[in-house]
């Protein structure tokens, strides 16, 4: 009988079959890992890196779940922070990098972002209208419009309640006159106060001091993160500390609650003196 092929020993056949099975499982495993990774990534949304908790809170309000903040919340003056090599490595892995143009390290952040990450300038202002606009814009970028809209509704309800409570606390029942640091004017608007002058971010000069004191403000709304001490020491105005940056939980709402509490306390004290 003619031979039609070469007979392969049974043991070798078994080994080849086993190897094929291993390769098939490995290939399937790789496919599963890739699929799972993609699924998790899609579920968690984009990878967002924010320079500070302020930008981070805007991102969280907009619906981002995977948010990393570079500057520790314990940093008293965030613009003075010097990014570490590990920070720049984190930036390179992001889908979106949120920063403010006034931050001195913005140039380093831009360079580290490379071609993958989308650089997003954030208007860091806690003015209610600007917050709504930025959160909505970021929600559009992140693909989280519904989450951004939901947060905005919650924000509107709480802001309205705080503003109403502050109006009820006005000394003498009239809108108080205030001098505000340029980055804390939002708190004056929330309180329904009349901003008769602003200062900063530099220290107040002798000429400015005279002009601002002549306005006879009841309160000075000072920026806790950029304070230069007593702003109008001989004016009789009560100085109120306003905090702009959220905490590590990246929740923006406590910033408004805390500012309202400080303002209400100052107005209550002013009432008691009359």
C-alpha positions as CSV (number, residue, x, y, z in Angstrom):
1,X,0.0,0.0,0.0
2,X,1.4,3.4,-0.9
3,X,2.1,5.8,1.9
4,X,0.0,9.0,1.7
5,X,1.7,10.9,4.6
6,X,4.1,10.8,7.5
7,X,2.7,9.4,10.7
8,X,3.0,11.6,13.7
9,X,3.6,9.9,17.0
10,X,0.6,10.1,19.4
11,X,2.6,11.9,22.1
12,X,3.6,14.7,19.6
13,X,0.0,15.1,18.5
14,X,-1.1,15.5,22.0
15,X,1.5,18.1,22.7
16,X,0.5,20.1,19.6
17,X,-3.1,20.0,20.5
18,X,-2.3,21.2,24.0
19,X,-0.2,24.0,22.6
20,X,-3.0,25.1,20.3
21,X,-5.4,25.1,23.2
22,X,-3.1,27.3,25.3
23,X,-2.6,29.8,22.4
24,X,-6.4,29.9,21.9
25,X,-7.0,30.6,25.6
26,X,-4.2,33.2,25.7
27,X,-5.6,35.0,22.6
28,X,-9.1,34.9,24.1
29,X,-7.7,36.2,27.4
30,X,-6.0,39.1,25.6
31,X,-9.2,39.9,23.9
32,X,-11.1,39.9,27.1
33,X,-8.6,42.1,28.9
34,X,-8.8,44.6,26.1
35,X,-12.5,44.5,26.1
36,X,-12.7,44.9,29.9
37,X,-10.3,47.7,29.9
38,X,-12.2,49.5,27.2
39,X,-15.5,48.9,29.0
40,X,-14.1,50.2,32.3
41,X,-12.6,53.2,30.6
42,X,-15.9,54.0,28.9
43,X,-17.8,53.4,32.1
44,X,-15.5,55.8,34.1
45,X,-15.5,58.4,31.4
46,X,-12.4,60.4,30.3
47,X,-9.2,60.6,32.4
48,X,-9.2,64.2,33.6
49,X,-6.1,65.9,35.3
50,X,-6.8,69.2,37.0
51,X,-4.1,71.5,38.3
52,X,-6.0,72.4,41.5
53,X,-9.1,71.4,43.4
54,X,-10.9,74.3,41.9
55,X,-10.6,73.0,38.4
56,X,-11.1,69.5,39.8
57,X,-14.4,70.5,41.4
58,X,-15.6,72.0,38.1
59,X,-14.8,68.7,36.4
60,X,-16.6,66.6,39.0
61,X,-19.6,68.9,38.8
62,X,-19.6,68.4,35.1
63,X,-19.8,64.6,35.6
64,X,-16.2,63.5,35.4
65,X,-15.5,60.5,37.6
66,X,-11.8,59.9,36.9
67,X,-10.2,63.2,38.2
68,X,-6.7,63.6,39.4
69,X,-5.6,66.9,41.1
70,X,-1.9,67.9,41.0
71,X,-1.7,70.7,43.6
72,X,-2.4,69.4,47.1
73,X,-5.4,71.1,48.8
74,X,-3.2,71.9,51.7
75,X,-1.2,74.3,49.6
76,X,-2.0,77.8,50.9
77,X,-1.2,79.6,47.6
78,X,-1.8,77.2,44.7
79,X,-0.1,79.4,42.0
80,X,3.2,79.1,43.9
81,X,3.2,75.3,43.5
82,X,6.1,73.8,41.4
83,X,5.0,70.6,39.5
84,X,7.0,67.5,40.2
85,X,8.2,65.1,37.5
86,X,5.5,62.6,38.7
87,X,2.9,65.3,38.1
88,X,4.0,65.9,34.6
89,X,4.0,62.1,34.0
90,X,0.4,62.0,35.2
91,X,-0.5,64.9,32.8
92,X,0.9,62.9,29.8
93,X,-1.6,60.1,30.5
94,X,-4.7,62.3,30.6
95,X,-7.5,62.7,28.0
96,X,-8.2,66.3,29.3
97,X,-6.0,68.6,31.3
98,X,-7.7,71.5,33.0
99,X,-5.8,74.6,34.0
100,X,-6.1,78.3,34.5
101,X,-4.1,80.7,32.4
102,X,-3.0,82.8,35.4
103,X,-1.2,79.7,37.0
104,X,2.6,80.2,36.5
105,X,3.2,76.5,35.9
106,X,0.6,76.5,33.0
107,X,3.5,76.4,30.5
108,X,5.0,73.2,32.0
109,X,1.6,71.6,32.0
110,X,1.1,72.4,28.3
111,X,4.5,70.9,27.4
112,X,3.8,67.7,29.4
113,X,0.4,67.2,27.9
114,X,1.9,66.2,24.5
115,X,-0.4,65.5,21.6
116,X,-2.9,63.1,23.3
117,X,-4.4,65.3,26.0
118,X,-6.8,68.1,25.2
119,X,-5.8,71.2,27.1
120,X,-8.8,73.0,28.5
121,X,-8.6,76.5,30.0
122,X,-11.0,77.0,32.9
123,X,-12.4,80.3,33.9
124,X,-11.8,80.1,37.7
125,X,-14.6,82.2,39.1
126,X,-17.2,81.1,41.5
127,X,-19.7,83.6,40.1
128,X,-22.9,81.6,39.8
129,X,-23.5,82.4,36.1
130,X,-19.9,81.6,35.1
131,X,-20.0,78.3,37.1
132,X,-23.2,77.2,35.3
133,X,-21.5,78.0,31.9
134,X,-18.3,76.2,32.7
135,X,-19.9,73.1,34.1
136,X,-22.2,72.9,31.0
137,X,-19.3,73.4,28.7
138,X,-17.2,70.7,30.4
139,X,-20.1,68.3,30.4
140,X,-20.2,68.7,26.6
141,X,-16.5,68.0,26.3
142,X,-16.6,65.0,28.6
143,X,-19.8,63.5,27.1
144,X,-21.5,63.9,30.5
145,X,-24.2,66.5,29.6
146,X,-26.9,64.8,31.7
147,X,-24.7,64.7,34.8
148,X,-23.7,68.4,34.4
149,X,-27.4,69.4,34.0
150,X,-28.4,67.5,37.1
151,X,-25.6,69.1,39.2
152,X,-26.6,72.6,37.9
153,X,-30.2,72.1,39.0
154,X,-29.0,71.2,42.5
155,X,-26.6,74.1,42.5
156,X,-29.4,76.6,41.5
157,X,-31.6,75.4,44.3
158,X,-28.9,75.7,47.0
159,X,-27.6,79.0,45.7
160,X,-31.1,80.5,45.7
161,X,-31.6,79.3,49.3
162,X,-28.3,80.8,50.5
163,X,-28.9,84.1,48.8
164,X,-32.4,84.4,50.3
165,X,-31.0,83.6,53.8
166,X,-28.3,86.2,53.4
167,X,-30.7,88.9,52.3
168,X,-32.8,88.3,55.4
169,X,-29.6,88.9,57.4
170,X,-28.8,92.3,56.0
171,X,-27.9,94.8,58.8
172,X,-30.8,97.3,59.0
173,X,-32.6,95.5,56.2
174,X,-30.6,97.3,53.5
175,X,-28.0,95.9,51.1
176,X,-24.6,96.4,52.7
177,X,-21.7,98.2,51.0
178,X,-18.6,96.1,50.5
179,X,-15.1,96.3,49.2
180,X,-14.0,93.0,47.7
181,X,-10.8,91.3,46.5
182,X,-11.1,90.8,42.7
183,X,-11.5,87.0,43.1
184,X,-14.2,87.2,45.8
185,X,-16.7,89.5,44.2
186,X,-18.9,86.4,43.6
187,X,-19.6,86.2,47.3
188,X,-20.8,89.8,47.3
189,X,-23.2,89.0,44.5
190,X,-24.5,86.0,46.4
191,X,-25.1,88.2,49.4
192,X,-26.9,90.9,47.3
193,X,-24.3,93.3,48.6
194,X,-23.3,96.6,46.8
195,X,-19.6,96.3,45.7
196,X,-18.3,99.9,46.0
197,X,-14.7,99.0,45.3
198,X,-12.2,96.2,44.5
199,X,-8.6,95.6,45.2
200,X,-5.8,93.1,44.4
201,X,-4.4,90.7,43.6
202,X,-1.5,93.0,44.7
203,X,-1.4,94.5,48.1
204,X,-3.4,97.7,48.6
205,X,-1.4,100.9,48.0
206,X,-1.7,104.0,50.2
207,X,-3.6,105.7,47.4
208,X,-6.0,102.8,47.0
209,X,-6.5,102.6,50.8
210,X,-7.6,106.2,51.0
211,X,-10.0,105.8,48.1
212,X,-11.5,102.6,49.3
213,X,-11.9,103.8,52.9
214,X,-13.7,106.9,51.6
215,X,-16.4,104.6,50.2
216,X,-17.3,103.7,53.8
217,X,-17.8,99.9,53.3
218,X,-19.4,97.9,56.0
219,X,-17.4,94.8,55.0
220,X,-14.2,93.8,53.2
221,X,-14.4,90.5,51.5
222,X,-10.8,89.2,51.5
223,X,-9.4,86.3,49.5
224,X,-8.2,83.7,52.1
225,X,-5.7,82.3,49.5
226,X,-4.1,85.6,48.7
227,X,-4.6,87.6,51.8
228,X,-2.2,90.6,52.5
229,X,-3.5,91.1,56.0
230,X,-5.9,93.8,57.3
231,X,-6.9,95.6,54.1
232,X,-8.6,98.7,55.5
233,X,-7.5,98.8,59.1
234,X,-8.9,102.2,60.1
235,X,-12.1,102.2,58.1
236,X,-14.2,100.3,60.7
237,X,-15.1,97.7,58.0
238,X,-15.3,94.1,59.2
239,X,-13.0,91.9,57.2
240,X,-14.6,88.6,56.0
241,X,-12.5,85.7,54.9
242,X,-13.7,84.0,51.7
243,X,-12.3,80.7,50.6
244,X,-12.4,80.0,46.8
245,X,-10.8,76.5,46.6
246,X,-12.9,73.4,47.3
247,X,-11.4,70.6,49.5
248,X,-10.1,67.2,48.6
249,X,-13.6,65.9,48.0
250,X,-13.8,68.3,45.0
251,X,-17.3,69.4,46.1
252,X,-18.0,73.0,45.0
253,X,-21.1,73.5,47.0
254,X,-19.4,73.8,50.5
255,X,-17.5,76.8,49.1
256,X,-20.8,78.7,48.9
257,X,-22.2,77.3,52.2
258,X,-19.0,78.4,54.0
259,X,-18.9,81.8,52.4
260,X,-22.6,82.3,53.3
261,X,-21.9,81.3,56.9
262,X,-19.0,83.7,57.2
263,X,-21.0,86.6,55.7
264,X,-24.0,85.9,57.8
265,X,-21.8,85.8,61.0
266,X,-20.3,89.1,60.1
267,X,-23.6,90.7,59.4
268,X,-25.0,89.4,62.6
269,X,-22.1,91.0,64.5
270,X,-22.6,94.3,62.7
271,X,-26.3,94.2,63.7
272,X,-25.3,93.6,67.3
273,X,-23.1,96.7,67.4
274,X,-26.0,99.0,66.3
